Amino acid sequence: MEDAEEIAQAAWVRGWEYRNQLRDPRMVSFWVNSIARNLFRARFRGPMKVPIDGLHPSYTMDLAALEIERLLERCPSKDRNLLEQTLAGYSAEEIARGAGITSTGIRVRLLRIRQALKQTTRVKQPVPAAAAA
């Protein structure tokens, strides 16, 4: 609960600092919530490390990095490049400037890439014998 209050306060402070970027004052709640969501996500960007059983506790395996690498291998090079830029911390606006398209176009591409990855990684549930008959 304390973390949530801290993130909310930080979001409002960041929003105030960048208030000149707010195009539509009616969207202030959505904008500040987006800032808060990004601050919340930033807390989890560090590596998730777990000790490897049977070895010295200082040896760890970065499970998140392994999973991300596995997902990136499934992507076409164009999509992989876009995802790698996003993972490196570049915003959609920064990527768009380099690609020569709009930031909205980048966000749409990222959405489609994530949806495609979800489809390819979805575990298929076995059909029960009673339902198959």
N, C-alpha and C positions, 0 to 999 in steps of 0.2 A: 504494500500500500504506500509506503514511504517513497519507493522508487517511482511509482506512478505520479505522485504529487510533484516529485522532483523533475520528472520528464515533462509534465504539463507546464510547470513554471518555466523550464528552460525553453520550451516551444514558444511560449508567449514572448519571452525575452528575445529569442531569435527572430520571431515575427516582427517585433517592434524594430529591431535593428535593420531589418530588410523590408520595412513597410513600403518603401518606394517601389518595390517589385510587385506589389499587389495591384493587379489591374482592375479588379471588380470588387469594391468594398462589400458587396453582398456575399462574396465567397470567403470572407475572413475566417469563418468557423472551419470550413473545409480546408483552407490553406494552413491554418494552425494545426489542425488534426494531421495533415500530411507531414508537417514538420515534426510533430510529436512521434508519428509512426517511424519516420526516418531516424530520429534520435533513439527510439526504442530498439530498432534493428541494429543500430551502430553498436549497441552494448553486446551483441552476439556475434559481431564480425571477427572477433579473435578466434584463434584455433581451438577446436574442441579436442582436447587431448585426453587419452585414457592410458593408464599403465598397461604394459604388455605382461600377462601372467608369466611368472617364473623367471623374470628378468629383474634387474635392478630397477627400482621405482623411478629413477631419473630417465629411463628409456620410455618414451611414449610414442604412440601412433596417432597421427592426426587423421581421425576418421572422416571429418568433414572434407578435408582436402582430397582424400581418396575417392569419396563419393562424387565430388564435383568433377574430378578428372574423369571418372567413369561416365558421367553424364555428358561432358564435353566431347568425349570420343565418339558419341552417338550423333553428334551434330555435323551438318555440312560445314565446310571451312568458313563460309560467309557468316553463318549463324554463330559458329564457335568464336570467330573474331569479335563479333558484337558482344557476346556473353563475356568474353575475357576482358573487354574494355569496361563493361559494367562491373565485373568483379574487382577490377583494379581501382574502382571508385570514381570513374568518370560519370558525369551526369548525362542525361539524354541530350541536353543542350550542347554539351561539349562534344559528344559523339556526332551529333547532327552537323555541327560546324565542320568537322573533319570529313564527314561523308557527303556534305553538300545537299542534305535533305532536311526536312523539318524535324523538330524534336518530337512532334506528335507521330511522325512516321517511324521514328526510332522506337517510341513507346509501343506502337502497334506491332512492330516487328518483334520486339521483346515479348509481348503478350502472346503472339502466335508461336514463338519458339518455346515458351514455357508450356503452353497448351500441348504442343506436339510432344515435348519431353514427358509430360504427364501421361499422355496416351501410350507412349512407347514403354514407359516404366510401370504402368499399371499392372498389378498382379491379377492374372485371370483366376477367378474363383471357380473351382470345379462345380459342375452341375450335379446336384443330388440325383441318385438313380431313380427315385420316385418322380421327380420333376421331368426327367428325360423321357420317361415312358409315356 
